[in-house]
Amino acid sequence: MSLSLKEFEEIVETLAPKSFIMEGDFYGWLNSPPKKIDSVAVAVDLPSNLIGCSVLILHHKPLTVPEIPTFILHTPLDRCNGGCHEALLNTFGFKTFQYIKDRLGVFTKTHITPEELLKKAKETFKNVPLRYRFFKREIKKVAFFSGCGLNYFPFLKECEKLNVDAVISGDLTHKSCQFLLHNRISFIDVPHPLTEVFGVKKFAEKLSNYVKTTFIPPEVPFDVCVG
């Protein structure tokens, strides 16, 4: 099964519409596309070992341009219906949700204890370093942002306005940690690419209905030690 370039672009546009791109972001071909697509590899970041395929689809734009034709998704896949924000929430077992303003993440209403939420996180991200802090004994609103939400203040400020009790995302910094502590918003900090993997994998599964597609799982790009 193969696709013409036009057919491929129409399918990708349906699954992750360009209309969801955030200002200043990159979406589309990073280099010259092929005329025909026989197979696709999909990954969050540029893999160290590329498999043979017609096209590589990445969530993040790499620092170097691969030799293989490469298409970048990024924020359209985060923000679209069934995208990375939603997939992260679903992975924690939540089904109903609302979009945060400008689709800067999603949130759900629930009744869960910090211990229960942390248990879900440990089950979801096995053997992965997690940083967390909890304040309230019962969590009634949980927000999810795939990627850099714990360092993206437009999202964090919307969470404050919505009286969100807990946030699950990645890229916690000292400054954002102080904001969360000051507003007594609980958080679980997960390595950035691992918060996006569920949406990227879901995209690959949908694409496989049209063309041979291989999903390449990410790895945490650093080691962790406890002194």
N, C-alpha and C positions, 0 to 999 in steps of 0.2 A: 504494500500500500504506500503510495507516494502522493505528495501534494505539490501543486504549482506554488510559486511564491505568493501569488494573489490569494489562493485558497488558504495558505498558511497564515498570512497576515490577517485575513478575515476571521479565522478561528481564534487567533490570539486576541484580537480586538474584542471578540465576543466574551472570552473568558476573563480578560483583564483590560477593560476599556480604557483607552488613553484619556478619556474625559475625567478620570479620577486622579490624574497626575497633579502633584503639588507644585506650586510655583518654584522654579529654579531646579527642578529635578530632571533627570535624564530618563527617557523611555524610547525604546526602538533599537534599530540596528546600530551596533558599535562599529561595524566594518561592512564590507560589501556582502550582500546576501546572495545565496545561490538561486538559480532559476527553478530548481526542483529539490524537494525535501523528502528524503527516504527514511531518515531516522533522526531523533532528537534526544539530547541529553539535557536534563534539567537539574540545576543546583542552586543553593543559596549564594555561594561564593565560588570563585574560579577554583576548580579542583586542581590538585597537584598532578594527578594522573588523568588525562583526558582519554575517554573511550572513543572509538571510531564512530562518527556520526556526521550527518549533513549539517546540523545546526546545534549550537549550544545556547540554552536559555538560562540566564542568570538573574537572580533577584537583585544583587548588588552589582553596580558598575565596577569592574576591576581597575587596578592601577596601571596595568599593561593591557594592550590589545591582543587577544589571542589570535593565532593563525586561522583558526576555524571561524566561520561566520557566527556571530554572536548577537543575540537579542537580549536587551535588558528590560525587566519588568518594573521593579521597585514599587513606588508608592501606589500606582494603579492596582497592583495585586494586594497591597495592604488594605486599601480602602474600599475595594469593590465588594459587591454582594458575594458572600462565601469566600472572602479573601482571608489574609493572614490574621487580621485582628479577630475576626469571627472564628476562624479555625482554632486559634489559641484558646478562646473562651470555651469552645465545644470540647476541647481536649480535657478541660477540667470538669466536664460533666454537665455544664450549663447549656441550656437550649434557648431559652428566651432571653432577649437582650434589646437594648436601645443603642443607637449610635450617639456618640458624643458629638458636639457641635463640629461641623465641617468634616465629619467622619474621622476625627482624631481619636480613634479607638472606639471601644464599645464598653458598656457596663450592664450588669445584671443585678436584680434585686434578689436577695436570698436571706437565709438565717443560718449562719454557720459560725463555728468557733474558730479561733486562730489555729488551734491544734488540728482541726479537721482540714482547714485550707492548706496548712503546711504539709499535711499527709498527702493531699492530692498532688501538691507540687513535687514531693519526693517520689511519688509513684509515676508522675509524668516525666520527670527528669532524673532518671536513675543514674547514680554515681556521677552527678554533676554538681559542682560547687554552687550553693545558693546563699545569698545574703538576705537577711530578713529582719524585720522589727514589727512587733504588734503592740497595739495600744488598747483596743476595746475587747471586752470579753465576748461580745457577739458582733459579727460582721454582717451588715444588712445590704451593703452595696459594694460590689467588686468591679473594678475597671481593668481592662486589658488593652495593651498596646504592643503589637509585635515589633520588636526592634529596640529603638532608642528612647522609649517613652519616659524612662526615669531620668533622662537628661533633656527632655523636650518640654520646656516650660509652658507653651501654649496648651499642651495636653494636661500638665499638672495643675495649671490654674483653672481649667475647666473642671477637673476632678474636685478641686476645692469648692467651686461654685455649686456643684452637684451634691456636695456633702458625701462624697465617696469615702467609704471606710478603709478600703484596701486597694492597692494597685499592684498589678503583676506585669512586669516588663523587664527591660534590660538597660545597661549603661548608666547605672547609678554613679553620681559624682558627689563630691563633698558639698557643693552648692545645692544640688537638688536634694540631697539627704537632709540638709538643714531646713529646706522648705517643707519637706515631708514631716520632719520632727516638729517644727514650729506649728504646723497645722494638724498635728496628731493624725496623720494619714499612715496607716500601716502599709508595708510593702514587702514584696518578694522580688529580689533582683536575680535574674537568670542571664547567663551568657547570651549576648545579642542574637547570634544566628540561630540559636536553639529555640527562640520564641517564634521564629518565622518558618521553621522547617515544616510545620503542619500545614500551613497554607500553601507553601511551595510544592509539597508532596501531593496535596489535593489537586493543585493545578496540573501537575504531571499526570495524575490519574485521569483527569478529564481529557487532557490532550491525547492520551493513549487511545481514545476512541476514534481518533482520526489518523494517527500516524504512529509508527513504532517509537516508543518513548521510554527512556531509562532515567530513573531518579537517582541522583548521587547524594547520599546523606552527608551532612557536614560533620566536622569534628571540632571540639573546643580547641582553639589554636594556641593554647598555653598549658603549662603544668601548674599544679597547685601544691603548696607545701604548708604545713602547720608547724610553726616554730615552737 
